[in-house]
Amino acid sequence: MMRLLLMMALVAQAEDWPEWRGVGRQGVWRETGLLARFPEGGLRVKWRREVKAGYSGPAVANGRVFVMDHERGAGTAATERVMALDEATGRTLWSRQWAADYRGLDYHNGPRATPTVDGDRVYVLGAMGALRCLRVTDGGEVWAKEFVRDFGTVVPVWGMSSAPIVDGGRLIAVVGGAGNAKVVAFDKHTGKEVWRALSSENSEPGYSQPVLIEGGRRQLVVWHATAIDSLDPETGRVLWSHPFRIRMNTPIATPAWSEPHLLVSGFFDGARMMEVRSDGRSARLLWASDSQSEVNSDKLHALMSQPLVDGDYVYGVCAFGQLRCLRRSTGERVWETQAATVERARNVSAWLVRNGERVFIYNDRGELIVARLRPEGYEEISRVKLLKPMSTPGARRELQAVNWSHPAFANRHVVVRNDEEVVRFSLDAAEYGER
């Protein structure tokens, strides 16, 4: 009986990474039994699997790793693909592909959106708006939508990046469709349209991920090029809206939620901290950045890294890679450091994932860091090189390439990819002799 209880406890501690930023999209990894620091010889590789180029991060669920890539054809032609790999061995279980035309797409390096896994289905989105609902078991197509064909979407210059999100029986997607179809909810089983919301007139969809929050009531937050909007996820009705025009239509970082506060941060326009009222039907601006310059930035000007809100403080990566600590109540800067990202240059970024009192930081040089972020300062515990950065940075960089694909942290492992391979590394303390 004791052995059975122990096995049950170990199973309960395991955690999948079924969508963008993990469970709830807030970048919190709750597993225990992880390495305290990385060994000098590096992390143990469980498997490596060849892939082609793509920005899409992996998702891990149901004993499978889901990863997207693409292969360029003649001219602007491309073939996008999703693969399901065995989580334990990396063996390919199935793959599905479809044709795409990358005409007009900048950073044309493949799919952007992380797969969203829900039970026996996985939802994937291509860079040009190909939405697929596939069976987890064999990759069979259940239903599909083409945003350009079905909704009149004008694909923004950096492609469709917002991974669809599941709420109850609905799959909600940022479609960017003509008329009132910026956001569309589908029956997740059949693909039938349930509702559509928000106008796309003079307002691009942007690149940020939709999130569900519980602020007085359940609500869907969509940050797009002209506003932060809160919708009723059951009906699409607008609960509250805060105008926020973003330069170059670039809301990218995922909104960070810590009740009652919602924080968004843009590269040019800086941060805004909203306080959601207890009834969930309204919100007020608590503070905002004064600067609209990514060079002379104040508070936080994030490129793509979602900030972490921890107690009375906010931690986030700014426009030139500065890791900053702010006071939650005012946005006042407490400290900043370049240590985590190393290089002070335009577009330098890193992903922050909280694990208990520590934070895992994966920078765009392909390094994984474990650190403590406190109001007293940045405390680095350990650092290890995982992958070679390979994607075009779009700005002068020391390594002449970047890795902008978000890792998956699941079942005491980290799964990372670049433009050549996806690799699963062990973070299980027991495998290294740690207790």
Secondary structure, 3 states (H helix, E strand, C coil): CHHHHHHHHHHHHCCCECCCCCHHHCCECCCCCECCCCCCCCCCEEEEEECCECCCCCEEECCEEEEEEEEECCCCEEEEEEEEEECCCCCEEEEEEEEEECCCCCCCCCCCCCCEEECCEEEEECCCCEEEEEECCCCCEEEEEEHHHHHCCCCCCCCCCCCCEEECCEEEEEEEECCCEEEEEEECCCCCEEEEECCCCCCCCCCCCCEEEECCCEEEEEECCCEEEEECCCCCCEEEEEECCCHHHCCCCCCEEECCEEEEEECCCEEEEEEECCCCCCEEEEEECCCCCCCCCCCCCCCCCCCEEECCEEEEECCCCCEEEEECCCCCEEEEECCCCCCCCCCCCEEEEEECCEEEEEECCCEEEEEEEECCEEEEEEEEECCCCCECCCCCCCCCCECCCCCEEECCEEEEECCCEEEEEECEHHHHCCC
